[in-house]
Amino acid sequence: GVRWAIKEGKADASKVAIMGASFGGYVSTASLALEKDLYKCSVSFAGVYDWPEMQKSDDKSKYIAPWLKESYILAYDALVAYSPTNLVDK
């Protein structure tokens, strides 16, 4: 969507920011690292920055809905790779 808006002249490529809260905060922070040429700024409110660390909680169920638990297990490697704490160098 951002690339389309820039191409169509609806957004200024030099001023594109991304913002989110909770999971969106995670996405906005990770996107800044993964799409460093696209976003100039990221705003995160209550974002998750280290999914594996968060899962060390004694009460994991409060973080992940029951229907997501199986997906989380299958996507663990991706969550590690895309956790902002593992993208600091970018």
C-alpha positions in Angstrom: 0.0 0.0 0.0 2.8 2.4 0.8 4.6 1.8 -2.4 1.4 2.3 -4.3 0.7 5.6 -2.5 4.2 6.8 -3.3 4.0 5.7 -7.0 0.6 7.5 -7.3 1.9 10.7 -5.8 -0.3 10.4 -2.8 2.5 10.0 -0.3 5.9 11.7 0.0 8.6 8.9 0.0 10.8 11.1 2.2 8.2 11.4 4.9 6.7 7.9 5.3 6.1 6.7 8.9 4.6 3.6 10.3 2.7 3.3 13.7 1.1 0.6 15.7 0.1 -0.7 19.1 0.7 -4.1 20.7 1.1 -6.4 17.7 1.0 -3.4 15.5 3.9 -1.9 17.5 5.9 -5.0 16.8 5.1 -4.7 13.1 6.0 -1.0 13.0 9.3 -1.6 14.7 10.2 -4.7 12.7 9.1 -2.9 9.5 11.5 -0.1 10.1 14.4 -2.5 10.3 13.2 -4.7 7.4 12.1 -1.9 5.1 14.7 0.7 6.0 14.5 2.3 2.6 10.7 2.7 2.8 10.0 4.0 6.3 11.7 7.1 7.8 10.1 6.8 11.2 8.4 4.2 13.4 6.1 4.8 16.4 5.3 1.9 18.6 2.9 1.9 21.5 3.1 -1.1 23.8 4.8 -3.1 21.1 6.2 -6.6 21.6 10.0 -6.5 20.9 11.1 -10.0 21.8 8.5 -12.7 21.2 10.5 -15.6 22.6 11.3 -13.7 25.8 7.7 -12.8 26.2 6.8 -16.5 26.0 8.9 -17.3 29.0 6.1 -16.0 31.2 4.6 -18.4 33.6 1.2 -17.6 32.1 1.8 -17.9 28.4 -2.0 -18.1 27.8 -2.5 -14.4 28.6 -0.3 -13.5 25.6 -1.6 -15.8 22.9 -5.2 -16.7 22.2 -5.9 -20.5 22.3 -6.5 -20.6 18.5 -3.2 -19.0 17.8 -1.0 -21.3 20.0 -0.5 -23.9 17.3 0.3 -21.2 14.7 2.8 -19.7 17.2 4.6 -23.0 17.6 4.8 -23.4 13.8 6.0 -19.8 13.3 8.5 -19.7 16.2 11.6 -19.4 14.0 10.0 -16.5 12.0 9.1 -14.8 15.3 12.7 -15.1 16.5 14.0 -13.8 13.1 11.7 -10.8 13.0 11.7 -9.9 16.7 13.0 -6.3 16.8 15.6 -7.2 19.5 17.2 -9.4 16.8 17.1 -6.6 14.2 19.0 -3.9 16.2 21.9 -3.9 13.7 19.5 -3.0 10.9 
